[in-house]
């Protein structure tokens, strides 16, 4: 099936052609035909499956340019997701000249009011609290609304927005079309659908489609207090282009992010307590490749659509297994390989099986890299940096110093001394990560049963215990000597003194 087979306006087909989109994704194939018929739709799909176009195209198809009222509204849980949705709908609606605006908290409401009054938007994309505030101030009039879209409904439920959503929907005409998209379907979301959707069609991307085949999934069994050092070892060996590290709590995000910075990694962090301005800045830096490692909570990273992420590290596995699917969906995008690595403690092994049942794919065990493997990875990174500097001719300014040193020392001795300095251990920087309460035993098993389970499995060194070295999981840039590493700064845990041309 191709987009031109849908009953879309010629202008939308033209825009899709210009954007290089020919074939719809599975969620688009399932949702768009029903939405174009005017049916209410419940779509179950994760970020990165093309769901924005799945609801955006039918909404744009109904826009009347002679009507200056608000005809469509999209409610999203976070400022970042609202901005991304607005940008994509604006691009899709370029040829129908749709006026699409975002509204969100954390910024001047007066400026947003002035823009709305001046430009008469046809589509509003916003967060629940700010949308409701603007409705109560009589700035947003929803009497002409034809389409209501709830994006990431489960996250809005988790963030306590359900009452705001109900209040917003009640301000719209009964004749509206409602599209609800959610990665999971907890009872409260089902109830919301029953209350506000009429004879809705339920379309779903099955779990086997939700986890990309290009994502290699691994796990490491370890103690909680071992996680940080094991994480840095893996990153030194795997050398990810870009990575997201997921933690379960804001406190842990703070501590892990601060620890990585102290160890010399080019990293930033986001969570719900980080200011809107800072979060936007960090996400933009990450999207542009100027930040290589992003430490985040699930909610803060919701809606991120960044194609360059090669590795996802689950520093803490999520209690909700479907959140795992959301996390690893940040990598393996646009036909590129991706890798996920989950750190699992003894008491959390039962969650591993639950996740595997959902994804229908077994994670492969890995053991932490040895010191020799870490050193090899660091040397390879250094070789890449040296090649890059030589190719850029930036080393020329140091030629006189090099000649002077070579006149006094043997070349091998000199290079060995420089390597020792460049690769000097940075682990003397103490990093303290507070202990975290483990997840409750899944299914209510008692801990003694878990012990029995692990004793039973521990006889096989190649079983789930993680004793395989698992080198097949080391998907970094090894072997790609001289490959440009973007806007790298001094990022690795060994305090490199040689920096790339973009430092």
Beta strands, then each sheet from edge to edge (+ up, - down):
strand 1: 41-44
strand 2: 72-76
strand 3: 100-103
strand 4: 123-127
strand 5: 147-150
strand 6: 177-182
strand 7: 201-204
strand 8: 215-221
strand 9: 243-246
strand 10: 267-270
strand 11: 293-296
strand 12: 311-314
strand 13: 338-344
strand 14: 364-365
sheet 1: 3+ 4+ 2+ 5+ 6+ 1+ 7+
sheet 2: 10+ 11+ 9+ 12+ 13+ 8+ 14+
end
